[in-house]
Amino acid sequence: MKIKKIYCNGCSHSAGGGLEIDRLLDDVVLVRDYYKQKYNVWWDSQLETTYIKYASDVIKCEYVNEAASGGGSERVIRMAYDFVKKNYKIKDELFLVLEFPSLGRIDLYSKQLNDYIIGNINFVNNDYSDDSINNIYGTRGYYIKEYDKDNSYLIKPLKSYYENFLSRKAEFIKVGRQINTFLGYLSYHKIKFIFFTGEFSTLIESHFKENNLLKLKLGNTIIEDLHEFAIETKSTIAEECDFLTADLHPGYFSHQKFGNLLGNYIIEKYKIF
């Protein structure tokens, strides 16, 4: 099999969250500047830091990364489906890497902004029968200056949506159903993919987990997603930046190492040439 394009979608973990070019380490120093000073590395765009870029370098193919901080699983499915549809003529040369983020990340279309928005709801506990929240926020994109005022427009309709149309338990089941349906679509059309473990794994059909769930061997440990890799290898942004920040997003070198391993994993498992 030959790969022409490798596609990635997910939340901040896949988007290089914490490594934005204007992200501050403290009140003065930029994260990017600290990496330059300590490690002599630099990046001109956030996407350059992501694991999928390094995986594509190993595989020697084009990469497309549509992950976004705060993005949810429904956003992943919507955009990945559109990508496949647009590139269907080369479906046999596509490969999808999918992260299905946790519950409370809503994908909605704003008529006022004439665009899709990311709605984030923080639940107060892990009880699926409890819909109580401590925060709700909406934006077209985090850390994008032109979207800074989005929440002032979106907070009222998002609260109304939450109060009238969102049941945590029903939402969990709904999104799990959508994930299985989309993975079934990919399988039916023989489009190659892998996905990471996450909150919805308990709902994903066993044959998908057996055949398509990432199982990256790291010593005696089996790694099933990037964040787990960053924690296991002590390569979060906090650790790479000497704990001058508490940011537990995967760090620059976490993305690099994971991406190289992922590229070789895909080549070996799917017999890429």
Backbone bond lengths (Angstrom), bond angles and torsions (degrees), N, CA, C in turn:
res aa  C-N    CA-C-N  psi(-1)  N-CA   C-N-CA  omega(-1)  CA-C   N-CA-C  phi
1 M - - - 1.465 - - 1.521 109.91 -
2 K 1.316 115.81 140.80 1.455 121.90 175.76 1.528 109.11 -114.20
3 I 1.327 117.04 138.36 1.456 121.54 177.29 1.524 109.01 -106.14
4 K 1.328 115.47 126.20 1.461 120.81 176.08 1.525 110.76 -96.77
5 K 1.351 116.27 -39.38 1.463 121.51 178.79 1.514 110.25 -135.28
6 I 1.327 116.09 134.15 1.453 121.10 172.71 1.526 107.37 -112.92
7 Y 1.321 115.31 129.99 1.462 122.38 -172.99 1.519 109.96 -113.95
8 C 1.331 115.50 142.16 1.460 120.93 -179.27 1.524 109.96 -135.99
9 N 1.342 115.67 141.08 1.462 120.28 172.94 1.522 108.67 -151.41
10 G 1.319 115.09 151.92 1.454 121.27 -178.79 1.512 109.75 168.64
11 C 1.314 116.34 -151.02 1.467 121.09 -179.72 1.524 110.37 -102.56
12 S 1.326 117.11 -153.19 1.461 121.48 -176.09 1.520 112.78 -60.91
13 H 1.326 118.20 -28.02 1.462 120.18 179.54 1.526 110.99 -61.46
14 S 1.311 116.31 -40.62 1.463 120.29 179.42 1.521 112.78 -85.52
15 A 1.346 116.59 -17.82 1.467 121.28 -177.09 1.528 113.35 -90.67
16 G 1.340 117.24 -2.41 1.460 119.36 -175.20 1.514 112.06 78.49
17 G 1.327 116.85 30.78 1.458 121.20 179.61 1.519 112.03 -56.62
18 G 1.321 116.07 136.38 1.455 121.71 -176.59 1.512 112.92 94.30
19 L 1.344 116.33 -14.49 1.465 121.44 -179.71 1.528 111.57 -111.53
20 E 1.328 115.98 20.46 1.464 120.00 175.87 1.537 109.13 -58.55
21 I 1.319 117.06 148.71 1.469 119.73 -174.05 1.525 112.49 -67.70
22 D 1.343 117.37 -18.21 1.466 119.98 178.86 1.532 112.19 -112.09
23 R 1.342 117.61 14.17 1.471 120.93 -179.64 1.533 110.03 -75.90
24 L 1.315 115.52 129.36 1.463 121.41 -179.62 1.530 111.08 -87.19
25 L 1.331 114.77 138.95 1.450 121.45 174.03 1.526 110.16 -79.93
26 D 1.325 114.63 -40.06 1.460 122.66 174.23 1.527 107.02 -139.95
27 D 1.287 118.52 -151.47 1.466 120.65 -178.26 1.526 112.87 -75.15
28 V 1.322 117.23 -12.54 1.467 120.46 -173.56 1.531 113.24 -126.87
29 V 1.334 117.09 -48.88 1.463 122.56 -169.66 1.529 111.30 -86.97
30 L 1.339 116.16 133.05 1.453 121.46 174.76 1.526 110.18 -78.30
31 V 1.327 116.10 144.98 1.463 120.94 176.97 1.521 110.11 -55.20
32 R 1.321 116.55 -46.20 1.465 121.06 -178.57 1.529 111.22 -59.57
33 D 1.326 116.79 -41.21 1.468 120.40 179.64 1.529 111.42 -65.71
34 Y 1.325 116.62 -36.75 1.467 119.51 179.26 1.524 110.55 -65.07
35 Y 1.330 117.00 -42.43 1.468 120.56 177.47 1.533 110.61 -62.71
36 K 1.326 116.21 -38.38 1.466 120.16 178.13 1.524 110.59 -63.62
37 Q 1.319 115.77 -44.99 1.461 120.59 -178.22 1.531 111.74 -66.26
38 K 1.334 116.43 -43.94 1.466 119.48 -174.49 1.525 113.38 -85.11
39 Y 1.357 116.70 -39.96 1.465 119.79 -171.85 1.527 113.97 -114.78
40 N 1.341 116.47 -7.44 1.463 121.24 -176.55 1.536 112.17 59.30
41 V 1.327 115.95 41.09 1.469 121.60 173.40 1.530 108.27 -117.65
42 W 1.317 115.77 156.07 1.465 121.36 -174.91 1.514 109.25 -150.85
43 W 1.313 117.17 152.23 1.456 120.63 173.57 1.529 109.21 -143.46
44 D 1.324 115.30 144.30 1.460 121.66 -178.78 1.516 112.80 -93.28
45 S 1.328 116.93 -16.77 1.466 120.75 177.00 1.515 108.82 -147.74
46 Q 1.303 115.17 153.13 1.465 121.05 -179.24 1.525 111.84 -59.18
47 L 1.340 116.61 -39.24 1.463 120.42 -176.80 1.520 112.38 -63.32
48 E 1.333 116.84 -26.56 1.467 120.39 178.77 1.524 112.22 -62.57
49 T 1.327 116.55 -23.26 1.467 120.26 -176.01 1.514 112.65 -87.48
50 T 1.312 119.23 -9.53 1.464 121.01 -167.92 1.525 112.76 -81.26
51 Y 1.324 114.49 151.55 1.464 121.10 -176.90 1.519 112.95 -58.58
52 I 1.344 116.80 -31.81 1.464 118.14 -176.45 1.524 111.18 -68.86
53 K 1.325 116.85 -27.99 1.469 120.73 175.40 1.520 109.47 -63.88
54 Y 1.338 116.65 -44.91 1.462 120.04 -179.19 1.528 111.22 -70.21
55 A 1.325 117.50 -36.25 1.464 120.34 176.17 1.525 110.76 -62.69
56 S 1.330 116.40 -40.73 1.467 120.12 179.41 1.527 111.21 -66.47
57 D 1.335 116.95 -33.53 1.468 120.08 176.47 1.523 110.69 -63.34
58 V 1.316 116.67 -40.86 1.464 121.24 179.09 1.526 110.40 -66.51
59 I 1.329 115.85 -44.72 1.467 120.92 -177.27 1.528 111.65 -77.01
60 K 1.342 115.69 -21.78 1.462 122.80 -178.05 1.531 110.59 66.96
61 C 1.320 114.78 60.06 1.460 120.90 178.76 1.521 108.99 -145.99
62 E 1.326 115.69 171.54 1.465 122.23 176.31 1.521 109.42 -75.97
63 Y 1.332 117.07 146.86 1.461 119.04 175.50 1.526 110.74 -121.93
64 V 1.335 115.02 148.56 1.459 123.20 175.31 1.519 106.79 -128.73
65 N 1.335 117.03 120.46 1.462 121.40 -179.49 1.523 109.09 -120.43
66 E 1.340 115.95 111.46 1.459 121.39 179.42 1.527 112.10 -111.17
67 A 1.323 117.13 16.29 1.469 120.76 177.23 1.524 109.73 -65.97
68 A 1.338 116.16 153.61 1.467 120.75 179.99 1.517 110.08 -147.63
69 S 1.308 116.17 142.57 1.457 120.92 175.30 1.527 109.65 -56.91
70 G 1.317 116.32 131.28 1.461 121.43 -179.29 1.515 114.53 83.83
71 G 1.338 116.85 -8.86 1.461 120.50 -177.18 1.519 112.08 -65.54
72 G 1.327 116.27 148.66 1.450 121.60 -178.04 1.516 113.08 -113.67
73 S 1.319 115.34 -179.83 1.462 121.06 -175.37 1.523 112.88 -67.02
74 E 1.325 117.52 -34.82 1.471 119.04 178.23 1.521 110.97 -66.82
75 R 1.323 117.34 -35.30 1.462 121.08 174.88 1.525 110.00 -64.18
76 V 1.329 116.47 -42.70 1.464 121.49 178.15 1.525 110.26 -57.11
77 I 1.335 116.49 -48.64 1.462 121.44 -177.78 1.523 111.11 -64.51
78 R 1.322 117.23 -45.86 1.468 121.21 -179.28 1.523 111.14 -58.57
79 M 1.323 116.63 -49.54 1.458 120.45 -174.24 1.525 112.10 -75.81
80 A 1.338 117.09 -35.49 1.464 119.88 177.86 1.530 110.47 -67.08
81 Y 1.324 116.57 -39.07 1.469 120.02 176.76 1.531 110.25 -61.47
82 D 1.335 116.26 -45.39 1.471 120.02 179.58 1.526 110.86 -62.64
83 F 1.327 117.32 -37.49 1.463 121.08 178.01 1.527 110.52 -63.26
84 V 1.326 116.57 -46.75 1.467 120.37 179.74 1.520 110.69 -62.28
85 K 1.317 116.25 -44.39 1.465 120.42 -179.84 1.527 110.85 -60.10
86 K 1.324 116.85 -43.02 1.465 122.00 -179.36 1.525 111.72 -66.51
87 N 1.314 116.20 -32.02 1.470 121.09 -175.62 1.526 113.02 -110.27
88 Y 1.329 116.09 22.79 1.459 119.48 -172.10 1.533 112.97 -61.42
89 K 1.308 117.51 -28.93 1.471 120.50 -179.25 1.526 111.85 -62.93
90 I 1.339 116.27 -23.89 1.470 119.55 178.09 1.529 110.16 -115.68
91 K 1.325 116.89 32.08 1.466 121.25 -174.36 1.522 112.57 -57.16
92 D 1.326 117.47 -30.84 1.462 120.39 -179.03 1.528 112.24 -74.19
93 E 1.333 116.69 -9.73 1.462 121.22 179.07 1.530 111.83 -113.94
94 L 1.339 116.19 16.73 1.466 121.50 177.02 1.521 110.14 -100.68
95 F 1.315 114.91 151.13 1.466 120.49 172.37 1.518 107.67 -141.90
96 L 1.335 117.00 130.10 1.464 122.00 -176.98 1.528 110.48 -111.36
97 V 1.329 115.72 133.65 1.461 122.76 173.08 1.522 106.62 -115.46
98 L 1.335 116.95 114.53 1.452 121.45 -169.58 1.529 111.74 -119.29
99 E 1.313 114.88 127.74 1.456 121.97 171.99 1.530 106.44 -108.29
100 F 1.321 117.19 125.62 1.461 120.69 179.09 1.523 108.87 -103.57
101 P 1.343 117.33 98.42 1.472 121.80 -175.24 1.528 112.76 -64.64
102 S 1.315 114.56 166.86 1.462 122.10 -174.09 1.524 112.89 -70.11
103 L 1.316 115.46 170.07 1.457 123.37 -178.67 1.532 110.88 -64.76
104 G 1.317 115.83 156.51 1.457 120.63 178.30 1.515 113.54 93.90
105 R 1.338 116.23 13.91 1.469 121.55 178.53 1.524 106.72 -120.21
106 I 1.313 115.58 102.21 1.459 121.26 -169.05 1.528 110.92 -97.47
107 D 1.320 115.73 138.98 1.461 122.85 176.46 1.530 108.07 -107.90
108 L 1.337 117.17 108.89 1.459 122.02 -177.66 1.525 110.26 -132.21
109 Y 1.332 114.88 158.53 1.465 120.02 175.79 1.530 108.68 -105.58
110 S 1.337 115.47 126.42 1.463 120.91 179.73 1.527 109.96 -94.45
111 K 1.321 116.65 117.82 1.466 120.16 176.24 1.523 110.60 -68.52
112 Q 1.316 116.17 -32.03 1.464 119.98 -179.73 1.527 111.53 -67.79
113 L 1.346 116.60 -41.87 1.458 120.92 -179.73 1.525 112.43 -92.70
114 N 1.327 116.47 -8.81 1.463 122.02 179.58 1.528 111.16 55.85
115 D 1.328 115.27 46.04 1.457 120.34 -176.90 1.530 109.25 -164.45
116 Y 1.331 115.46 160.63 1.461 119.59 172.94 1.520 109.59 -72.87
117 I 1.325 115.34 147.31 1.465 119.88 179.73 1.528 109.68 -129.66
118 I 1.328 114.29 156.79 1.456 122.83 174.62 1.521 107.80 -99.17
119 G 1.318 116.62 119.43 1.460 120.93 175.97 1.515 109.26 -108.53
120 N 1.311 117.64 123.37 1.467 121.86 -178.87 1.515 111.30 -114.21
121 I 1.335 115.21 126.18 1.452 122.98 179.60 1.523 108.54 -119.42
122 N 1.320 116.96 125.67 1.464 121.50 177.69 1.523 109.99 -102.07
123 F 1.322 115.79 111.38 1.459 120.67 178.44 1.528 110.15 -77.80
124 V 1.318 116.50 152.02 1.465 120.21 -173.22 1.530 112.89 -78.78
125 N 1.342 117.10 -20.50 1.469 119.07 -178.88 1.522 109.85 -152.86
126 N 1.336 116.67 -172.57 1.465 122.03 -177.21 1.530 113.35 -99.64
127 D 1.311 116.35 15.43 1.461 121.65 -178.69 1.531 109.23 -89.06
128 Y 1.332 117.22 113.12 1.464 121.27 -176.40 1.532 112.77 -68.24
129 S 1.325 116.76 -14.70 1.463 119.02 178.16 1.533 111.53 -88.13
130 D 1.340 116.49 -3.56 1.465 121.96 -177.87 1.529 109.24 -109.87
131 D 1.328 116.55 114.04 1.466 121.09 -178.91 1.531 113.25 -89.50
132 S 1.321 118.01 6.10 1.469 120.94 -176.71 1.531 111.06 -63.39
133 I 1.336 115.23 139.40 1.464 120.19 -179.95 1.531 109.63 -128.46
134 N 1.337 115.08 161.05 1.457 119.30 174.67 1.522 112.60 -116.08
135 N 1.328 116.49 -5.66 1.469 118.49 179.14 1.518 110.18 -163.70
136 I 1.339 115.30 149.65 1.458 121.44 173.96 1.523 107.55 -144.49
137 Y 1.332 116.30 139.22 1.468 119.85 -173.65 1.521 109.07 -150.85
138 G 1.332 115.98 145.41 1.455 120.73 179.30 1.514 112.60 -135.22
139 T 1.332 116.59 142.45 1.460 121.79 179.37 1.522 110.05 -163.48
140 R 1.326 115.62 157.88 1.469 119.24 171.32 1.522 110.92 -79.89
141 G 1.335 116.72 -17.00 1.455 119.89 179.08 1.514 111.19 177.42
142 Y 1.328 115.90 133.53 1.464 121.12 178.74 1.531 110.70 -76.66
143 Y 1.325 115.18 148.48 1.469 123.14 176.52 1.527 112.20 58.91
144 I 1.339 114.90 32.56 1.466 121.25 173.63 1.524 106.44 -122.10
145 K 1.314 116.25 114.03 1.461 122.25 -169.06 1.526 113.38 -54.58
146 E 1.327 116.79 -41.16 1.465 119.41 -176.28 1.531 112.91 -68.69
147 Y 1.335 116.77 -11.43 1.464 120.61 179.68 1.536 112.29 -105.42
148 D 1.313 117.21 9.49 1.463 121.30 -175.46 1.531 113.51 -58.22
149 K 1.335 116.72 -32.12 1.468 119.93 -175.95 1.531 113.14 -94.40
150 D 1.315 117.36 3.08 1.469 120.17 -176.35 1.524 112.85 -55.78
151 N 1.327 116.20 -42.13 1.462 118.76 -173.84 1.526 112.44 -63.07
152 S 1.330 116.80 -30.36 1.468 119.49 179.34 1.530 111.11 -64.69
153 Y 1.346 116.90 -29.81 1.468 120.95 176.60 1.526 111.36 -83.61
154 L 1.331 115.80 -32.75 1.465 120.29 -168.26 1.524 114.76 -94.10
155 I 1.323 117.92 -20.42 1.459 120.05 -171.88 1.532 112.59 -59.92
156 K 1.328 117.76 -42.15 1.465 120.10 -178.25 1.525 112.22 -67.23
157 P 1.357 119.70 -50.98 1.477 118.36 178.29 1.527 113.14 -64.86
158 L 1.334 117.56 -32.00 1.463 119.47 177.74 1.524 111.01 -66.53
159 K 1.322 116.81 -40.91 1.468 120.13 177.43 1.519 110.65 -63.07
160 S 1.330 115.84 -39.36 1.458 119.94 178.75 1.531 110.66 -65.42
161 Y 1.321 116.29 -41.62 1.467 120.88 177.81 1.529 110.19 -61.18
162 Y 1.324 115.86 -47.38 1.462 120.55 179.64 1.531 111.55 -60.33
163 E 1.312 116.13 -46.54 1.465 120.43 -175.68 1.523 113.24 -68.39
164 N 1.333 116.95 -28.99 1.466 120.67 -173.15 1.522 115.47 -107.19
165 F 1.331 117.79 -25.12 1.464 118.62 -169.31 1.525 115.46 -131.13
166 L 1.318 119.02 2.00 1.455 118.97 -175.41 1.520 111.80 -118.14
167 S 1.333 114.96 116.95 1.460 122.94 169.72 1.521 106.62 -109.86
168 R 1.311 116.43 125.54 1.470 119.89 -175.55 1.536 111.92 -56.79
169 K 1.304 116.41 -46.89 1.460 120.31 -177.76 1.526 111.46 -66.17
170 A 1.331 116.07 -43.95 1.465 120.08 179.22 1.530 110.87 -64.72
171 E 1.334 116.26 -38.27 1.471 121.02 178.94 1.521 110.72 -63.99
172 F 1.329 116.72 -40.92 1.459 122.19 178.91 1.528 110.57 -60.09
173 I 1.313 116.48 -47.48 1.464 121.13 -179.69 1.521 110.66 -66.38
174 K 1.338 116.85 -40.46 1.469 121.49 -179.05 1.522 111.48 -61.78
175 V 1.324 116.39 -48.89 1.467 119.84 -178.10 1.523 110.64 -66.47
176 G 1.321 117.72 -39.20 1.462 120.52 176.09 1.517 111.58 -59.14
177 R 1.323 116.56 -40.73 1.462 121.44 177.86 1.530 110.72 -63.54
178 Q 1.323 116.72 -41.73 1.461 121.10 179.83 1.532 111.31 -65.13
179 I 1.330 116.52 -38.98 1.463 119.91 178.43 1.521 110.39 -62.36
180 N 1.331 117.07 -47.44 1.459 120.52 179.76 1.527 111.79 -62.15
181 T 1.327 115.97 -39.59 1.465 119.99 179.35 1.529 110.62 -63.52
182 F 1.341 116.65 -43.40 1.468 119.60 -178.71 1.532 111.30 -68.90
183 L 1.325 117.28 -41.65 1.462 119.16 177.72 1.526 110.67 -64.12
184 G 1.335 116.45 -34.37 1.459 120.11 174.74 1.515 111.80 -64.66
185 Y 1.327 116.86 -39.23 1.471 122.33 177.02 1.525 110.04 -61.10
186 L 1.328 116.52 -46.52 1.465 119.71 179.87 1.526 110.99 -62.63
187 S 1.323 115.78 -42.75 1.465 120.16 -179.41 1.533 111.10 -64.28
188 Y 1.322 116.29 -43.11 1.467 120.84 -179.56 1.525 111.26 -59.68
189 H 1.329 115.84 -39.23 1.468 120.10 -178.87 1.524 112.77 -90.88
190 K 1.330 116.15 8.34 1.464 123.31 175.14 1.527 112.01 57.61
191 I 1.335 114.61 42.07 1.466 121.09 176.51 1.527 107.32 -97.64
192 K 1.320 116.42 125.84 1.465 121.19 -174.99 1.532 110.96 -73.62
193 F 1.327 115.82 140.80 1.459 120.02 179.56 1.519 110.39 -159.04
194 I 1.330 114.82 157.81 1.455 122.18 165.33 1.524 107.49 -133.02
195 F 1.315 117.03 158.99 1.458 120.56 176.46 1.521 108.74 -137.35
196 F 1.339 114.97 160.38 1.462 121.88 179.88 1.522 109.71 -95.42
197 T 1.318 116.19 157.46 1.450 120.84 175.86 1.530 110.16 -70.94
198 G 1.309 117.11 164.61 1.457 120.52 -179.04 1.517 111.13 175.11
199 E 1.321 116.24 -168.54 1.459 121.57 -175.63 1.523 112.85 -58.55
200 F 1.337 117.08 -32.07 1.465 120.15 -175.35 1.531 113.23 -87.12
201 S 1.323 117.66 0.73 1.466 120.71 -176.05 1.526 112.82 -58.50
202 T 1.334 116.75 -31.58 1.469 119.36 -179.51 1.526 111.61 -66.38
203 L 1.342 116.72 -21.26 1.469 120.45 -178.91 1.529 113.17 -97.49
204 I 1.326 116.85 -13.90 1.463 120.01 -176.78 1.527 109.89 -76.58
205 E 1.337 115.71 135.86 1.461 121.74 -177.19 1.531 111.04 -55.78
206 S 1.338 115.66 142.09 1.461 121.87 -173.02 1.530 112.49 -61.30
207 H 1.346 117.78 -34.67 1.463 118.55 -177.60 1.527 111.49 -69.94
208 F 1.348 117.51 -28.36 1.461 119.46 174.02 1.526 110.01 -69.35
209 K 1.332 116.79 -42.86 1.463 120.24 179.99 1.526 111.34 -65.89
210 E 1.300 116.18 -33.72 1.468 119.95 -179.96 1.528 111.65 -70.80
211 N 1.335 116.47 -39.21 1.459 120.23 -172.36 1.525 114.68 -100.71
212 N 1.337 118.03 -25.71 1.464 119.96 -169.14 1.524 115.45 -126.47
213 L 1.328 118.73 -7.15 1.458 120.97 176.48 1.523 109.06 -73.66
214 L 1.339 116.53 133.06 1.457 120.98 177.23 1.524 110.37 -56.84
215 K 1.325 116.34 131.08 1.470 122.19 175.35 1.524 107.27 -136.84
216 L 1.320 114.90 80.38 1.460 122.37 -175.34 1.528 109.38 -93.51
217 K 1.312 116.82 119.77 1.457 120.67 -177.04 1.520 110.14 -81.51
218 L 1.338 115.37 127.76 1.456 122.46 177.92 1.524 107.13 -132.89
219 G 1.327 116.03 96.36 1.457 120.02 -172.70 1.512 109.73 63.96
220 N 1.319 116.62 -122.89 1.467 120.62 178.01 1.526 112.59 -96.70
221 T 1.346 115.81 8.55 1.463 120.97 -176.51 1.526 110.51 -108.89
222 I 1.332 116.01 141.61 1.463 121.13 173.18 1.525 107.86 -100.86
223 I 1.322 116.24 118.20 1.460 122.59 -178.21 1.522 109.47 -93.92
224 E 1.344 115.93 131.69 1.463 120.07 -177.28 1.521 113.44 -117.89
225 D 1.338 117.88 -0.30 1.465 119.25 171.31 1.522 109.96 -164.47
226 L 1.341 115.31 166.87 1.463 121.54 -173.93 1.521 112.40 -63.72
227 H 1.324 117.77 -44.92 1.463 119.48 -176.49 1.517 110.94 -62.56
228 E 1.327 116.52 -38.70 1.463 120.90 176.01 1.534 109.74 -60.27
229 F 1.331 116.40 -40.22 1.468 121.35 177.86 1.526 110.83 -62.34
230 A 1.350 116.93 -44.57 1.459 121.05 -179.03 1.526 111.54 -62.93
231 I 1.320 116.72 -40.74 1.460 120.75 179.01 1.529 110.28 -68.16
232 E 1.320 115.72 -45.27 1.469 120.77 -177.44 1.531 112.05 -63.81
233 T 1.328 116.86 -36.88 1.470 121.42 -176.99 1.529 112.64 -96.55
234 K 1.325 115.97 4.71 1.476 121.77 179.43 1.534 111.11 54.24
235 S 1.321 114.55 49.42 1.467 119.72 -177.29 1.528 111.72 -127.85
236 T 1.340 116.17 38.81 1.466 119.51 170.81 1.526 108.73 -74.23
237 I 1.316 116.71 168.24 1.463 120.36 176.79 1.523 110.06 -59.56
238 A 1.333 117.01 -40.56 1.464 120.71 178.76 1.521 111.07 -56.68
239 E 1.315 116.51 -46.25 1.467 120.33 -177.33 1.526 112.16 -72.54
240 E 1.329 116.45 -38.39 1.471 118.94 178.88 1.528 111.91 -70.95
241 C 1.325 116.69 -21.99 1.473 121.59 179.79 1.525 112.22 -107.22
242 D 1.328 116.10 27.22 1.465 121.91 172.13 1.529 113.16 57.59
243 F 1.338 115.83 32.18 1.468 123.06 176.27 1.528 112.89 60.03
244 L 1.332 116.00 28.46 1.459 119.38 170.95 1.522 110.45 -77.11
245 T 1.313 116.20 -8.34 1.458 124.31 173.28 1.524 107.45 -137.88
246 A 1.321 116.44 158.25 1.469 120.77 176.86 1.526 111.44 -98.70
247 D 1.328 117.54 12.99 1.463 122.76 -175.04 1.531 110.91 -67.92
248 L 1.334 115.86 117.74 1.463 121.08 -178.74 1.518 113.15 -97.49
249 H 1.336 116.69 14.35 1.462 118.87 171.87 1.537 109.76 -64.01
250 P 1.322 117.65 152.20 1.467 119.25 175.42 1.531 110.78 -56.84
251 G 1.333 116.10 136.91 1.453 121.09 -178.06 1.519 113.00 -83.10
252 Y 1.314 115.61 177.34 1.464 122.84 -179.21 1.531 111.10 -54.14
253 F 1.322 116.83 -48.13 1.462 120.09 -176.69 1.517 112.01 -77.50
254 S 1.317 116.57 -23.04 1.464 120.46 173.41 1.528 109.73 -64.32
255 H 1.330 116.27 -48.34 1.469 120.48 176.88 1.524 110.78 -58.88
256 Q 1.324 116.12 -45.26 1.459 120.70 -176.88 1.536 111.57 -61.67
257 K 1.323 116.28 -50.61 1.467 120.23 -177.64 1.525 111.49 -67.55
258 F 1.337 116.02 -43.34 1.462 119.92 -179.96 1.526 110.10 -63.91
259 G 1.333 117.04 -42.41 1.459 120.69 -179.76 1.517 112.80 -61.90
260 N 1.325 116.63 -41.49 1.462 120.26 177.87 1.524 111.20 -64.36
261 L 1.337 115.86 -43.19 1.459 119.95 177.60 1.524 111.33 -64.97
262 L 1.345 116.07 -41.38 1.465 120.58 -179.72 1.522 111.05 -63.61
263 G 1.330 117.32 -42.73 1.460 120.64 178.81 1.517 111.70 -58.64
264 N 1.321 116.48 -44.96 1.468 120.17 179.37 1.524 111.93 -70.28
265 Y 1.333 116.29 -33.51 1.467 120.99 176.40 1.532 110.35 -62.16
266 I 1.323 116.59 -44.86 1.464 120.93 179.77 1.524 110.92 -65.29
267 I 1.328 116.64 -42.84 1.473 120.78 179.42 1.523 110.70 -59.46
268 E 1.334 115.67 -44.97 1.467 119.32 -177.12 1.527 112.20 -72.74
269 K 1.325 116.89 -45.81 1.472 119.95 -175.20 1.525 112.22 -70.47
270 Y 1.327 116.51 -35.96 1.467 119.52 -174.63 1.520 112.72 -108.49
271 K 1.337 116.33 10.12 1.453 121.79 175.10 1.529 112.28 53.21
272 I 1.339 114.15 55.46 1.463 121.30 179.96 1.526 109.38 -79.73
273 F 1.319 115.89 142.22 1.471 119.95 176.29 1.527 109.39 -134.43
